[in-house]
Amino acid sequence: MAETFKQKAQDAGHKVAEEANDLGHEVGDKAENAKDWVKDKAHQAGNKIEEAGDAAKKKIHDATA
């Protein structure tokens, strides 16, 4: 009986470890996707800021010319 209980406990432990490993991979994938999204949005914001700066320079140039 003790061996059966011990084996069941080991099997349960292995199953928990496998699930934790799978969850870790899933979290890593989600974090990678989030990082890519943030990088893309930061790039878009940078482009908008650059465009706004260029437009402001043009308006200043046109106003002083």
C-alpha positions in Angstrom: 0.0 0.0 0.0 2.8 2.4 0.9 4.5 1.8 -2.5 1.3 2.5 -4.3 0.7 5.7 -2.4 4.4 6.7 -3.0 4.0 6.0 -6.8 0.8 8.0 -6.9 2.5 10.9 -5.2 5.4 10.8 -7.6 3.1 10.6 -10.6 1.2 13.6 -9.3 4.5 15.5 -8.7 5.6 14.8 -12.3 2.2 16.0 -13.6 2.5 19.2 -11.6 6.0 19.8 -12.9 4.9 19.2 -16.5 2.0 21.6 -16.2 4.3 24.2 -14.6 6.7 23.8 -17.4 3.9 24.2 -20.0 2.6 27.3 -18.2 6.0 28.8 -18.1 6.4 28.4 -21.9 2.9 29.9 -22.4 3.8 32.9 -20.2 7.0 33.4 -22.1 5.2 33.4 -25.4 2.7 35.9 -24.1 5.5 38.1 -22.8 7.2 38.0 -26.2 4.0 39.0 -27.9 3.5 41.9 -25.5 7.1 43.0 -26.0 6.6 43.0 -29.8 3.4 45.0 -29.4 5.1 47.6 -27.2 8.0 47.9 -29.5 5.7 48.4 -32.5 3.6 51.1 -30.7 6.7 52.9 -29.6 8.0 52.9 -33.1 4.7 54.3 -34.3 4.7 57.0 -31.7 8.3 57.9 -32.6 7.2 58.3 -36.2 4.3 60.5 -35.2 6.5 62.7 -33.1 9.0 63.0 -35.9 6.2 64.0 -38.4 4.8 66.6 -35.9 8.3 68.0 -35.5 8.8 68.3 -39.2 5.4 69.9 -39.6 6.3 72.4 -36.9 9.6 73.2 -38.6 7.8 73.8 -41.9 5.3 76.1 -40.3 8.0 78.1 -38.6 10.0 78.3 -41.8 7.0 79.3 -43.8 6.0 82.0 -41.3 9.5 83.5 -41.2 10.1 83.4 -44.9 
